[in-house]
Amino acid sequence: MRVTEQQRRVLALCAIRVDGSGVDWSLVARQAQFAEGLDALWAGRIFETSAAATRSLPVLRLGIKDAAALDERVEAETGAADRAGARLVTVLDEQYPANLRLIPNLPPFLFYRGTLAEADAWSVAVVGTRSASAAGLERAARLSGLLAGRDVTVISGLALGIDTAAHRAALDGGGRTIAVLGTGITRCYPPGNRDLAERITQAGAIVSQFWPTRSPGQDTFPRRNVVTSGLSQGTLVIEAGETSGARMQARLALEHGKKVFVARSLAADQDWAREYVASRGAVAVGDVDEVLRHLAAPDRVRQKARQHQQLSLTLL
């Protein structure tokens, strides 16, 4: 795996740990997109005046003094990714996913296996509970297969239940699908979906925002939901309870300015879903045409992402 010097500098900033604290990774991602933003970080300067900046600044200034230790961590992690057959994309790279570039809490890097394509800008996340009903699994498979048949990239989280049904249906329909991991790229969770993950790499990608050797943890799956929302134009929730991760993703999607779709059966069954439709702008859907009419053309998404980059480069 080839890692450029600029990519390595981004990763090294993310490797900083001082007394158990690190630099906020989304802050790194935001500032690295500015003209001279990466150089400023390595000089101990943060452009924004957010709470994240206040917390990160003293950690940054101490951490950059031990560049050798940071390089050692980067070398170990990129080596592990390389042995797993993974590749790297950062916010500095043109091939960084267009939809993901538009959210404020974007990850500074992704490790991935398979392929990332411009066509993935035309995408919908299909999510739901791990303990899905038979009807929910059938609904997830039907809608995901139809989306894939319309050249929509189906994005989900490789979890059991709805996620698994969505990925499989997209593949069976001859379409693309992306699995967003809650672990590092060298691992697979749940282990029982290892074969599915390998199949996905042949018709899409598995991606991770974490260090390649990262094990699953309490924080990794909520962070995974951020990227699953960010990679897509909208999130379609098939079946999810009041406290589920899928409901959390619906909230994140609204915060990201993305579309939220809920299956009509879910809106009929769950108070939170009815409230999202009634007062938060979510759309109750029963077929894929109701989803597709709310999606922007891929060229429009890529244009918006380029404008976002260019704005960053000219603000200072």
Phi and psi in degrees as a GROMACS rama.xvg file:
@    title "Ramachandran Plot"
@    xaxis  label "Phi"
@    yaxis  label "Psi"
@TYPE xy
-84.3066  128.774  ARG-2
-120.14  120.103  VAL-3
-74.4513  164.568  THR-4
-62.4934  -39.0856  GLU-5
-67.1308  -41.1585  GLN-6
-60.9897  -42.3635  GLN-7
-62.1362  -37.076  ARG-8
-67.2402  -36.9141  ARG-9
-63.7511  -47.8357  VAL-10
-61.986  -39.609  LEU-11
-63.4327  -37.625  ALA-12
-62.2942  -37.2112  LEU-13
-73.0352  -17.2115  CYS-14
-83.4536  -9.07288  ALA-15
-62.0706  128.655  ILE-16
-138.453  123.42  ARG-17
-130.183  112.481  VAL-18
52.8837  41.5505  ASP-19
83.7049  -0.410605  GLY-20
-112.319  151.051  SER-21
-126.45  175.836  GLY-22
-78.42  137.876  VAL-23
-58.4229  121.471  ASP-24
-67.0178  -37.1594  TRP-25
-67.1203  -32.7135  SER-26
-62.0107  -45.0987  LEU-27
-56.7848  -45.5121  VAL-28
-63.0378  -42.8619  ALA-29
-64.9844  -48.2111  ARG-30
-72.8393  -32.3829  GLN-31
-61.7206  -22.2563  ALA-32
-81.1559  -13.0197  GLN-33
-78.6252  153.144  PHE-34
-58.069  126.254  ALA-35
64.5872  12.2056  GLU-36
-65.3626  -39.681  GLY-37
-68.1707  -42.1016  LEU-38
-60.2609  -39.304  ASP-39
-64.3927  -41.4233  ALA-40
-59.8676  -42.6663  LEU-41
-71.7445  -13.3932  TRP-42
-96.2016  4.9965  ALA-43
80.9414  26.9577  GLY-44
-119.633  135.412  ARG-45
-117.721  130.227  ILE-46
-74.1072  -42.5336  PHE-47
-81.5401  163.913  GLU-48
-117.968  36.1251  THR-49
-83.1232  171.938  SER-50
-61.8036  -37.5158  ALA-51
-61.5075  -38.3182  ALA-52
-66.2193  -42.3497  ALA-53
-60.6803  -43.039  THR-54
-68.9253  -37.4151  ARG-55
-82.469  -27.5373  SER-56
-58.7613  -50.5145  LEU-57
-65.2331  -33.6646  PRO-58
-65.6749  -44.0251  VAL-59
-58.4699  -48.8505  LEU-60
-65.7232  -32.531  ARG-61
-77.387  -41.5711  LEU-62
-65.5453  -38.7082  GLY-63
-69.1647  -10.3546  ILE-64
-73.8049  -19.604  LYS-65
-111.877  62.6815  ASP-66
-61.615  -32.2352  ALA-67
-63.4049  -42.9187  ALA-68
-65.6802  -38.2176  ALA-69
-64.8873  -43.6112  LEU-70
-62.5689  -34.8978  ASP-71
-64.8769  -42.5675  GLU-72
-65.3357  -43.6792  ARG-73
-62.4874  -43.2123  VAL-74
-62.0007  -42.5145  GLU-75
-64.9522  -43.7751  ALA-76
-73.0868  -42.4161  GLU-77
-68.3264  -31.3916  THR-78
-64.2149  -42.2684  GLY-79
-63.5741  -41.6359  ALA-80
-63.2226  -41.7184  ALA-81
-62.2652  -43.1603  ASP-82
-64.475  -26.705  ARG-83
-85.9847  -0.518473  ALA-84
79.1807  23.0095  GLY-85
-93.3383  163.293  ALA-86
-125.137  170.929  ARG-87
-125.793  138.991  LEU-88
-135.041  139.706  VAL-89
-123.134  172.338  THR-90
-62.8313  -16.1855  VAL-91
-78.9516  -11.6436  LEU-92
-99.7069  143.683  ASP-93
-61.3198  -32.7782  GLU-94
-83.2775  3.62578  GLN-95
-58.3667  133.63  TYR-96
-55.1421  131.515  PRO-97
-61.9059  -46.2633  ALA-98
-60.7193  -39.3735  ASN-99
-68.8705  -31.2091  LEU-100
-65.31  -17.7366  ARG-101
-88.7517  -5.0487  LEU-102
-98.2271  150.868  ILE-103
-72.8327  -30.5306  PRO-104
-101.479  46.9666  ASN-105
-73.4377  149.558  LEU-106
-78.6545  146.295  PRO-107
-71.9575  -20.498  PRO-108
-151.803  160.071  PHE-109
-133.708  134.596  LEU-110
-97.5704  140.794  PHE-111
-148.73  154.989  TYR-112
-123.017  140.164  ARG-113
104.209  -142.816  GLY-114
-134.096  140.764  THR-115
-102.647  133.222  LEU-116
-126.585  152.293  ALA-117
-58.4566  -32.4076  GLU-118
-62.1979  -16.9738  ALA-119
-70.1317  -8.31813  ASP-120
-64.5151  -23.6072  ALA-121
-93.5048  86.2115  TRP-122
-149.564  152.697  SER-123
-137.138  134.992  VAL-124
-85.3075  129.832  ALA-125
-114.374  116.545  VAL-126
-136.77  165.641  VAL-127
172.153  -172.144  GLY-128
-70.3297  152.274  THR-129
-71.6919  -35.1065  ARG-130
-96.5516  61.8518  SER-131
-77.3609  152.266  ALA-132
-76.2008  165.339  SER-133
-60.361  -39.431  ALA-134
-65.9187  -38.9599  ALA-135
-64.9741  -42.5359  GLY-136
-62.8539  -41.2376  LEU-137
-64.8995  -41.0603  GLU-138
-66.0692  -42.1748  ARG-139
-62.2097  -43.3823  ALA-140
-66.3879  -42.4721  ALA-141
-64.6025  -49.3237  ARG-142
-68.0653  -39.3343  LEU-143
-66.3779  -40.8873  SER-144
-63.6338  -39.6264  GLY-145
-69.2041  -38.8525  LEU-146
-61.9352  -46.2785  LEU-147
-61.1065  -36.7144  ALA-148
-67.2668  -17.6021  GLY-149
-101.7  19.2834  ARG-150
67.4261  22.6484  ASP-151
-87.5325  129.863  VAL-152
-74.9046  125.092  THR-153
-92.9613  124.023  VAL-154
-113.027  135.562  ILE-155
-155.775  -172.498  SER-156
-110.713  11.8585  GLY-157
64.9421  8.90456  LEU-158
-73.9864  166.952  ALA-159
-66.7622  165.005  LEU-160
83.0431  -128.741  GLY-161
-58.8887  -43.9329  ILE-162
-58.4377  -48.3672  ASP-163
-60.4526  -44.0154  THR-164
-61.6838  -39.4523  ALA-165
-65.7345  -48.6152  ALA-166
-59.4766  -47.912  HIS-167
-63.2027  -42.0207  ARG-168
-65.6255  -39.3132  ALA-169
-62.3421  -43.1633  ALA-170
-66.2999  -44.4434  LEU-171
-63.4731  -27.2235  ASP-172
-85.5721  5.03809  GLY-173
77.763  17.8134  GLY-174
-103.781  -173.259  GLY-175
-98.2975  147.679  ARG-176
-146.022  147.751  THR-177
-122.892  129.244  ILE-178
-104.271  125.15  ALA-179
-99.0311  118.696  VAL-180
-85.6209  149.611  LEU-181
-98.0106  21.2912  GLY-182
-140.491  179.47  THR-183
-70.2621  163.345  GLY-184
-68.435  -17.7435  ILE-185
-83.6276  -3.63328  THR-186
-120.281  165.228  ARG-187
-137.059  126.241  CYS-188
-136.21  125.97  TYR-189
-76.0396  151.741  PRO-190
-57.7611  -29.1226  PRO-191
-66.1717  -14.3431  GLY-192
-99.5074  17.766  ASN-193
-60.7291  -44.1749  ARG-194
-64.2746  -39.4206  ASP-195
-63.2611  -41.5785  LEU-196
-60.1906  -42.7277  ALA-197
-63.9223  -39.2248  GLU-198
-64.5878  -38.5756  ARG-199
-62.2809  -36.9559  ILE-200
-63.2449  -17.601  THR-201
-87.4725  -14.5082  GLN-202
-143.177  46.315  ALA-203
151.002  -135.069  GLY-204
-159.079  152.904  ALA-205
-108.312  134.991  ILE-206
-130.244  151.841  VAL-207
-142.786  137.491  SER-208
-94.2728  3.93348  GLN-209
-104.54  167.409  PHE-210
-56.9249  142.774  TRP-211
-55.6947  -30.4505  PRO-212
-93.7199  6.7333  THR-213
-65.6396  129.533  ARG-214
-82.5081  161.891  SER-215
-65.7918  144.62  PRO-216
-148.25  175.47  GLY-217
-62.1431  -28.4952  GLN-218
-89.0046  -18.9894  ASP-219
-73.4323  -34.1765  THR-220
-75.9668  -39.8771  PHE-221
-60.4056  -37.9297  PRO-222
-68.5241  -34.3141  ARG-223
-59.6831  -38.6815  ARG-224
-62.2976  -33.7808  ASN-225
-60.0812  -46.8873  VAL-226
-72.2196  -36.1357  VAL-227
-61.4279  -42.4437  THR-228
-65.4835  -47.1479  SER-229
-63.2366  -34.995  GLY-230
-70.5176  -18.0752  LEU-231
-108.96  163.913  SER-232
-79.911  -23.6669  GLN-233
-165.249  162.731  GLY-234
-114.422  128.967  THR-235
-106.511  113.834  LEU-236
-96.6852  121.466  VAL-237
-88.6804  -50.7701  ILE-238
-154.204  121.412  GLU-239
-162.831  138.02  ALA-240
-84.9706  -179.272  GLY-241
-59.1233  -36.8167  GLU-242
-109.811  17.8567  THR-243
-78.1584  159.353  SER-244
-63.6903  -30.4359  GLY-245
-66.6926  -37.6292  ALA-246
-65.0697  -40.073  ARG-247
-57.9338  -41.3634  MET-248
-66.0824  -36.8301  GLN-249
-59.5391  -42.2217  ALA-250
-63.2033  -44.2868  ARG-251
-61.0794  -41.2181  LEU-252
-60.7532  -41.9929  ALA-253
-63.2461  -41.2961  LEU-254
-63.7057  -32.2244  GLU-255
-79.3234  -5.53448  HIS-256
77.9469  20.4255  GLY-257
-91.2999  167.04  LYS-258
-79.1847  145.41  LYS-259
-121.738  125.766  VAL-260
-116.804  137.02  PHE-261
-124.359  138.047  VAL-262
-58.614  141.43  ALA-263
-57.1593  -36.1759  ARG-264
-63.6067  -35.2342  SER-265
-69.7337  -41.8239  LEU-266
-62.8471  -31.682  ALA-267
-75.7155  -25.2684  ALA-268
-99.5774  -30.1111  ASP-269
-118.881  129.732  GLN-270
-58.9973  -41.6841  ASP-271
-63.1873  -37.7904  TRP-272
-68.604  -39.9145  ALA-273
-61.3943  -42.0904  ARG-274
-65.393  -38.0975  GLU-275
-62.8711  -38.6021  TYR-276
-73.5149  -42.5959  VAL-277
-70.8651  -36.559  ALA-278
-135.207  -2.72976  SER-279
-119.625  5.79089  ARG-280
90.3051  3.3836  GLY-281
-69.913  157.575  ALA-282
-118.813  124.94  VAL-283
-79.7303  129.072  ALA-284
-130.915  152.432  VAL-285
-126.268  -12.2841  GLY-286
-145.507  167.802  ASP-287
-71.7504  -27.058  VAL-288
-61.0653  -33.3844  ASP-289
-69.1403  -24.2341  GLU-290
-80.8397  -48.7249  VAL-291
-61.3527  -32.9862  LEU-292
-68.0449  -13.8426  ARG-293
-98.6176  -1.29747  HIS-294
-91.974  145.425  LEU-295
-86.6697  151.636  ALA-296
-62.0902  143.361  ALA-297
-54.0388  -39.2809  PRO-298
-61.0369  -36.6812  ASP-299
-66.5799  -40.3835  ARG-300
-64.1988  -45.5601  VAL-301
-65.0082  -36.8528  ARG-302
-63.6012  -42.7493  GLN-303
-63.5318  -39.7722  LYS-304
-65.4273  -40.5445  ALA-305
-64.2948  -41.2523  ARG-306
-62.9694  -37.5817  GLN-307
-62.5377  -44.2471  HIS-308
-62.284  -46.7936  GLN-309
-64.2332  -36.3217  GLN-310
-61.9215  -43.0435  LEU-311
-60.7225  -40.0651  SER-312
-72.2025  -18.0905  LEU-313
-111.503  -0.644012  THR-314
-71.623  -27.2399  LEU-315
